Amino acid sequence: MHIREVYPDVITEDLDYEYKAVLNPENPVKWAKTIVGYANSKGGIMFVGVSNDGEAFGLGLDEIDKTKNLIATVNDRHIFPHARVQYMMRSVDPEAEHYVLAVKVVPADSILRYREGDFNETVYVKGDGNTPPASPEEIIALHKRKHGVDNETSEVKYDEKKWTEYLNLCREYRKDASIPTMKDLQNEEIVSGDGYVKSGLIMFSDDYDGDDTLICCRLWDGTRKIGSVLDQNRMKGSLAKTFQNVIRFIDRNTKTGWIKTRTGGREEIRAYPREAIREALVNAIAHRDYSIAGTQIDVDIYRDRIEIVSPGSWLLPRSYEDYPLGTIPSIRRNSIIAACLDAANLMERSGTGFQTMFESYKDSEDYLQPVVTVYPGFLNLRLYDRLYDASISDYSLKDDKEKILYVLKEEGPSSVRELQTYTKYGSRSQFLSEVVNPLLASGIITRDGNPKSPRAKLLLSAENTGGTGR
């Protein structure tokens, strides 16, 4: 019987699963290092009673008991801090005389070592098909991943003059437009009792220029990451300044439009709720894994959606889909960065950021609801454009003049501002000179009302509406 017949999700040995025929008590490091490696990473399952080629022959109940006792003994004597393990058993024969023992290892909060003697300790990390000792660089990265990169007390004294961008952020988002006092920062443990700042607050300082705060923003001419990039920017430096610059990039590359109300009028609506954009970006900054060198947060704006992708594995024990909306526990990968955002009134203490995103889309159709996707090592927050209309945003209508004529035909008389939201134009004057004025000059459209009035409507000329003058 193959292991997949007992555990259907298991296909082969990889980063998540490993097979052991038996556990040798004479040389425990051969298998105990797998437990240590799993605990130091994202966890995993070691199957006992399974050959290297995946044949599940199983063990008798007496052997199962001996194996569990052996694991407990080695865990107590050789693994520090002790690993947390859970056991599962499934029979491999109709008589239920032999079982595969699944040893599930839970990710540890700290770095585990395998100890042999008084002065010989080894940190193991799980690889794909092996469990090698960690290099010094891997141990440093592992420490940052477990404990965050922001919680060390620096030798820098707090001085408001060096954090003006962060304090301006606080003024903008705090309800009373105030700034946090030294006492506030100390209560949040952002600053030590004797006035020295934690490394997380340094990332908000005016002169911070580390590459680890990099956020890459792109505006794509389409619904996929191919073709032309219409606008792009690479922001880094102070997290406060980077946050503000990304918000500005999104604002200038997204639209405000109108939707029809039940009474026949029109109501102004943003393509993306401000609350959703803010929460998605704050979540990415607060929870990204800053220990992974060479990575950044990516903000990609497509015709129909925004995707904000941040490096860092999902921290909770169950998958995102297993948590009912509004019940996702708050686990902070970077406690000080999160505390800085919280002090600026940008982050929800109770972990309701996801709930806020969904709440801002409560009046939208189901297909427009935000999507959270968890990949190995990355988290993707997807927000959909509430103004996107495939019928006028399709590739078949590449020309903005065609789009305007389509909208006027379907929607009737519309203002310049309303029509501009259906195009790529951010500048009103450019939109007028390149699209509206040529259509007016050709007589295809006409203007109803004072040309200088923002309330004046554009409409198709009578000869282009079949004589209706609509």
GUFITOR-349484 format. One record per residue (C-alpha): residue number from 1; x, y negated, z; residue in three letters. Coordinates in steps of 0.001 Angstrom, whole numbers, plus 500000, padded with zeros to 6 digits. Layout:
 resi      x      y      z resn
  NUM      X      Y      Z  ala
...
***
This chain:
 resi      x      y      z resn
    1 500000 500000 500000  met
    2 501358 496599 499030  his
    3 501356 493750 501557  ile
    4 498941 491727 499393  arg
    5 496292 494438 499941  glu
    6 496544 493770 503670  val
    7 497128 490020 503490  tyr
    8 495737 488810 500104  pro
    9 497363 485368 500372  asp
   10 500856 486865 500488  val
   11 502446 487349 497081  ile
   12 506172 487559 497789  thr
   13 508857 486497 500235  glu
   14 509356 482740 500120  asp
   15 509607 479761 502444  leu
   16 506403 480831 504208  asp
   17 506699 484628 504436  tyr
   18 509438 487150 505162  glu
   19 509373 490982 505354  tyr
   20 511109 493163 507947  lys
   21 510933 496946 508047  ala
   22 511845 497072 511759  val
   23 513537 494755 514243  leu
   24 516951 496020 515311  asn
   25 517485 495503 519070  pro
   26 521258 496015 518659  glu
   27 521679 493026 516333  asn
   28 518798 490652 517133  pro
   29 520283 487604 515396  val
   30 519585 489274 512018  lys
   31 515848 488742 512505  trp
   32 515642 486192 515351  ala
   33 517231 483558 513132  lys
   34 514099 483798 510943  thr
   35 511989 482834 513948  ile
   36 514343 479935 514742  val
   37 514345 478800 511094  gly
   38 510553 478826 510886  tyr
   39 510223 476912 514165  ala
   40 512675 474284 512898  asn
   41 510689 473808 509692  ser
   42 506948 473967 509049  lys
   43 506403 477408 510573  gly
   44 505850 480710 508825  gly
   45 505028 484399 509217  ile
   46 507436 487307 509612  met
   47 505809 490644 508737  phe
   48 507141 493726 510501  val
   49 506445 497147 508993  gly
   50 506978 495958 505415  val
   51 509846 496918 503105  ser
   52 511877 494435 501040  asn
   53 509777 495188 497963  asp
   54 506525 494452 499803  gly
   55 505441 498013 500616  glu
   56 503368 497887 503820  ala
   57 504017 501216 505580  phe
   58 503182 499907 509044  gly
   59 504170 500845 512565  leu
   60 502466 502952 515212  gly
   61 500887 501260 518217  leu
   62 503802 502276 520466  asp
   63 506267 500684 518039  glu
   64 504104 497576 517835  ile
   65 504240 497189 521627  asp
   66 508008 497737 521688  lys
   67 508468 495177 518893  thr
   68 506425 492532 520701  lys
   69 508362 493162 523940  asn
   70 511656 492917 522030  leu
   71 510637 489570 520499  ile
   72 509621 488261 523926  ala
   73 512950 489349 525455  thr
   74 515102 487836 522701  val
   75 513021 484656 522731  asn
   76 513577 484339 526485  asp
   77 517323 485099 526443  arg
   78 518606 483707 523167  his
   79 516250 481049 521711  ile
   80 516244 477575 523290  phe
   81 513844 475916 523609  pro
   82 511661 478999 523360  his
   83 509751 479558 520144  ala
   84 505972 479696 520143  arg
   85 504738 482838 518413  val
   86 501329 484380 517760  gln
   87 500602 487967 516746  tyr
   88 498179 489515 514268  met
   89 497741 493191 513370  met
   90 496112 494877 510375  arg
   91 495923 498576 509666  ser
   92 497410 500084 506534  val
   93 495661 503499 506577  asp
   94 492058 504738 506865  pro
   95 492786 506353 510236  glu
   96 494089 503042 511648  ala
   97 497217 504722 512991  glu
   98 499746 502329 511454  his
   99 499700 498557 511417  tyr
  100 501550 495633 509917  val
  101 502524 493205 512668  leu
  102 502385 489566 511575  ala
  103 504534 487324 513763  val
  104 503320 483780 513190  lys
  105 505862 481133 514251  val
  106 504518 477694 515169  val
  107 506548 474579 514185  pro
  108 508500 473312 517177  ala
  109 508481 469760 518493  asp
  110 512237 469877 519093  ser
  111 515231 471576 517449  ile
  112 515627 475257 518341  leu
  113 519015 476980 518676  arg
  114 520028 480623 518843  tyr
  115 522406 481124 521753  arg
  116 525011 483883 522069  glu
  117 527060 483475 525225  gly
  118 527550 480240 527093  asp
  119 529145 478117 524378  phe
  120 527936 479537 521065  asn
  121 524725 477973 519803  glu
  122 523562 477906 516177  thr
  123 520759 475929 514544  val
  124 519121 477840 511697  tyr
  125 516951 476427 508921  val
  126 514602 478413 506687  lys
  127 515573 478704 503054  gly
  128 513839 480492 500192  asp
  129 514792 484112 500855  gly
  130 517458 483347 503461  asn
  131 517999 481612 506806  thr
  132 521420 479956 506865  pro
  133 523023 477975 509701  pro
  134 522292 474275 509396  ala
  135 525068 471924 508328  ser
  136 525787 468841 510457  pro
  137 523938 466705 507880  glu
  138 520937 469043 507991  glu
  139 520883 468897 511788  ile
  140 520839 465087 511670  ile
  141 518027 465121 509099  ala
  142 516177 467738 511172  leu
  143 516483 465565 514267  his
  144 515069 462587 512385  lys
  145 512242 464715 511017  arg
  146 511332 466035 514456  lys
  147 511742 462839 516433  his
  148 511344 460119 513809  gly
  149 513945 457598 512687  val
  150 512504 454707 514625  asp
  151 512670 455527 518325  asn
  152 516303 454841 519208  glu
  153 517140 451798 521313  thr
  154 519494 449547 519383  ser
  155 522060 447025 520540  glu
  156 520029 444182 519019  val
  157 518274 441751 521335  lys
  158 514761 440669 520391  tyr
  159 514633 437121 519010  asp
  160 511450 435752 517406  glu
  161 513554 433819 514874  lys
  162 514719 437116 513324  lys
  163 511204 438523 512935  trp
  164 509299 435632 511310  thr
  165 507836 437802 508519  glu
  166 506532 440338 511028  tyr
  167 505078 437614 513248  leu
  168 503370 436015 510230  asn
  169 501852 439417 509494  leu
  170 500531 439510 513054  cys
  171 499033 436026 512689  arg
  172 497236 437087 509512  glu
  173 495658 440267 510837  tyr
  174 495244 439765 514587  arg
  175 491751 438569 515382  lys
  176 492968 435562 517382  asp
  177 495786 434781 514868  ala
  178 498308 435107 517706  ser
  179 501690 436797 517869  ile
  180 502660 439540 520330  pro
  181 504548 438376 523388  thr
  182 507719 440000 524678  met
  183 505553 441688 527326  lys
  184 503250 443062 524618  asp
  185 506188 444561 522733  leu
  186 507624 446049 525913  gln
  187 504280 447568 526860  asn
  188 504208 449243 523448  glu
  189 507836 450386 524022  glu
  190 508836 448572 520829  ile
  191 511338 446600 522919  val
  192 513142 448012 525958  ser
  193 512729 446575 529432  gly
  194 515990 444646 529088  asp
  195 515032 443168 525697  gly
  196 516724 445494 523197  tyr
  197 514656 446476 520161  val
  198 513923 449998 518976  lys
  199 515185 450972 515525  ser
  200 511621 450941 514175  gly
  201 511244 447210 514875  leu
  202 514556 446535 513110  ile
  203 512878 447790 509911  met
  204 510477 444823 510248  phe
  205 513255 442227 510702  ser
  206 513695 439447 508139  asp
  207 517164 440537 506999  asp
  208 516536 444288 506791  tyr
  209 517776 445605 503430  asp
  210 517757 449388 503827  gly
  211 516729 451534 500862  asp
  212 514450 453630 503080  asp
  213 511654 451029 502916  thr
  214 511484 451169 499104  leu
  215 508002 451169 497558  ile
  216 507709 451506 493770  cys
  217 504601 449988 492173  cys
  218 503463 450602 488591  arg
  219 500440 449630 486494  leu
  220 499761 452224 483773  trp
  221 497954 451646 480496  asp
  222 495751 454715 480809  gly
  223 494558 457391 483224  thr
  224 497781 459402 483226  arg
  225 501431 458733 483975  lys
  226 502365 458473 480317  ile
  227 502525 455662 477812  gly
  228 503121 452009 478586  ser
  229 503791 450510 481998  val
  230 502048 447125 481952  leu
  231 503501 445849 485220  asp
  232 505952 447214 487763  gln
  233 507956 446189 490791  asn
  234 510313 447723 493331  arg
  235 509857 446325 496816  met
  236 512170 446940 499739  lys
  237 513535 445157 502779  gly
  238 511454 444174 505773  ser
  239 508441 446449 506133  leu
  240 506347 443348 506831  ala
  241 507391 441664 503576  lys
  242 507150 444921 501623  thr
  243 503590 445483 502852  phe
  244 502541 441974 501805  gln
  245 504216 442258 498387  asn
  246 502497 445558 497615  val
  247 499114 444107 498588  ile
  248 499765 441182 496205  arg
  249 500788 443559 493401  phe
  250 497562 445537 493815  ile
  251 495459 442356 494015  asp
  252 496812 440911 490790  arg
  253 496404 444191 488916  asn
  254 492885 445079 490041  thr
  255 489616 443366 489347  lys
  256 486559 441804 490865  thr
  257 483329 442367 488980  gly
  258 479587 442557 489318  trp
  259 477066 445322 489730  ile
  260 473362 445181 489094  lys
  261 471124 445038 492146  thr
  262 467717 446683 492462  arg
  263 466059 443284 492052  thr
  264 467727 442724 488688  gly
  265 470395 440331 489937  gly
  266 474136 440829 490216  arg
  267 476352 441304 493235  glu
  268 480091 440663 493309  glu
  269 482166 443742 494012  ile
  270 485873 444521 494140  arg
  271 487203 447473 492179  ala
  272 488753 448736 495419  tyr
  273 487572 447811 498916  pro
  274 490216 445755 500721  arg
  275 489837 447940 503816  glu
  276 490568 451096 501834  ala
  277 493682 449627 500186  ile
  278 494991 448356 503491  arg
  279 494394 451617 505374  glu
  280 495909 453758 502614  ala
  281 499066 451634 502475  leu
  282 499399 451397 506258  val
  283 499014 455165 506532  asn
  284 501753 455697 503926  ala
  285 504166 453343 505712  ile
  286 503459 454697 509193  ala
  287 503558 458406 508385  his
  288 506147 458732 505621  arg
  289 509231 460810 506365  asp
  290 512056 458259 506361  tyr
  291 514642 460995 506928  ser
  292 514396 462290 503343  ile
  293 517072 460380 501463  ala
  294 516404 459218 497919  gly
  295 512621 459100 498240  thr
  296 510136 456247 498311  gln
  297 506439 455502 498502  ile
  298 504890 455364 495033  asp
  299 501874 453160 494235  val
  300 500486 453955 490787  asp
  301 497518 452014 489397  ile
  302 495668 453724 486556  tyr
  303 492589 452578 484673  arg
  304 490292 454558 486953  asp
  305 492157 454938 490248  arg
  306 495075 454091 492546  ile
  307 497325 456819 493922  glu
  308 499566 456152 496928  ile
  309 502035 458997 497424  val
  310 504329 459121 500445  ser
  311 507032 461666 501326  pro
  312 506418 463758 504405  gly
  313 504668 467011 505207  ser
  314 501198 467215 506767  trp
  315 501747 467238 510541  leu
  316 498509 468765 511780  leu
  317 498161 472534 512363  pro
  318 495188 472908 510019  arg
  319 494762 471669 506481  ser
  320 493062 468332 505782  tyr
  321 489903 470062 504502  glu
  322 489448 471861 507835  asp
  323 488811 468624 509734  tyr
  324 485304 467138 509540  pro
  325 485246 463507 508463  leu
  326 486050 461234 511381  gly
  327 487636 463951 513545  thr
  328 491226 463943 512233  ile
  329 493541 463775 515287  pro
  330 496093 460976 515396  ser
  331 499653 462328 515172  ile
  332 502291 459688 514513  arg
  333 505469 460742 512763  arg
  334 507077 457333 513421  asn
  335 505773 456182 516768  ser
  336 507489 452784 516881  ile
  337 506627 451808 513294  ile
  338 503037 452803 514061  ala
  339 503140 450752 517279  ala
  340 504425 447709 515350  cys
  341 501538 448035 512893  leu
  342 499133 448505 515772  asp
  343 500424 445352 517469  ala
  344 499667 443527 514212  ala
  345 496106 444933 514290  asn
  346 496810 446931 511136  leu
  347 496651 450447 512484  met
  348 493875 452311 514257  glu
  349 495035 453805 517553  arg
  350 492318 456434 517493  ser
  351 493351 457878 514135  gly
  352 490275 456542 512322  thr
  353 492172 455175 509328  gly
  354 490821 457890 507034  phe
  355 487346 457255 508393  gln
  356 487698 453545 507544  thr
  357 488641 454404 503958  met
  358 485608 456618 503515  phe
  359 483327 454134 505261  glu
  360 484312 451419 502779  ser
  361 483093 453697 499965  tyr
  362 479834 454682 501693  lys
  363 477639 453021 499027  asp
  364 479545 454593 496129  ser
  365 478716 457772 494235  glu
  366 480189 461078 495409  asp
  367 482634 461242 492504  tyr
  368 484140 457910 493608  leu
  369 484902 458990 497176  gln
  370 488573 458820 498296  pro
  371 490590 462001 497993  val
  372 493404 463130 500295  val
  373 495679 465739 498740  thr
  374 498489 467453 500649  val
  375 501434 468813 498655  tyr
  376 504573 470465 500084  pro
  377 506508 467486 501395  gly
  378 504136 464788 500091  phe
  379 500769 463217 500873  leu
  380 498635 461673 498120  asn
  381 495851 459181 498911  leu
  382 493642 458572 495871  arg
  383 491180 455675 495662  leu
  384 488809 455337 492711  tyr
  385 487950 452151 490829  asp
  386 484279 451376 491501  arg
  387 484088 449192 488361  leu
  388 485572 451721 485962  tyr
  389 483307 452584 483063  asp
  390 484723 455275 480803  ala
  391 482494 454203 477946  ser
  392 484296 450863 477654  ile
  393 487646 451875 479118  ser
  394 488186 454856 476863  asp
  395 491147 454994 474511  tyr
  396 488742 454608 471609  ser
  397 488253 450992 472718  leu
  398 491860 449908 472951  lys
  399 491130 446417 471655  asp
  400 489878 443988 474299  asp
  401 487704 442216 471742  lys
  402 485861 445478 471129  glu
  403 485328 445874 474860  lys
  404 483872 442367 475147  ile
  405 481460 442938 472271  leu
  406 480402 446261 473789  tyr
  407 479730 444648 477186  val
  408 477731 441793 475667  leu
  409 475651 444279 473693  lys
  410 474944 446513 476688  glu
  411 474837 443987 479533  glu
  412 473633 440846 477807  gly
  413 474922 437282 478373  pro
  414 477954 437243 480702  ser
  415 480368 434651 482060  ser
  416 484031 434508 481131  val
  417 484957 435705 484588  arg
  418 482643 438695 484333  glu
  419 484001 439702 480929  leu
  420 487613 439306 481994  gln
  421 487207 442105 484557  thr
  422 486797 444619 481716  tyr
  423 490202 443785 480242  thr
  424 493841 443944 481241  lys
  425 494110 440152 481426  tyr
  426 495044 438607 484767  gly
  427 495269 435070 483371  ser
  428 491994 433310 482505  arg
  429 493706 430920 480079  ser
  430 495387 433780 478223  gln
  431 492111 435708 478077  phe
  432 490380 432641 476615  leu
  433 493063 431913 474018  ser
  434 493611 435512 472867  glu
  435 490121 437015 473105  val
  436 487246 434616 473739  val
  437 488219 431671 471546  asn
  438 488915 433779 468419  pro
  439 485500 435458 468828  leu
  440 483825 432051 469225  leu
  441 485655 430672 466193  ala
  442 484580 433609 464050  ser
  443 480937 433117 465043  gly
  444 480589 436653 466380  ile
  445 479713 435305 469832  ile
  446 478348 431977 470977  thr
  447 478171 430041 474215  arg
  448 475009 429252 476156  asp
  449 475369 426136 478276  gly
  450 478073 423567 478990  asn
  451 481426 424951 477782  pro
  452 483192 423436 480792  lys
  453 480816 424956 483306  ser
  454 481921 428213 485000  pro
  455 478262 429260 484893  arg
  456 478085 429091 481101  ala
  457 477309 432448 479516  lys
  458 478738 434063 476426  leu
  459 476414 436078 474195  leu
  460 476342 437764 470835  leu
  461 475198 435512 468023  ser
  462 471754 436256 466583  ala
  463 473126 437859 463426  glu
  464 475083 440355 465537  asn
  465 472115 441393 467708  thr
  466 469656 442135 464968  gly
  467 468051 438666 465288  gly
  468 467204 438961 468990  thr
  469 469662 436284 470076  gly
  470 470205 438320 473188  arg
***
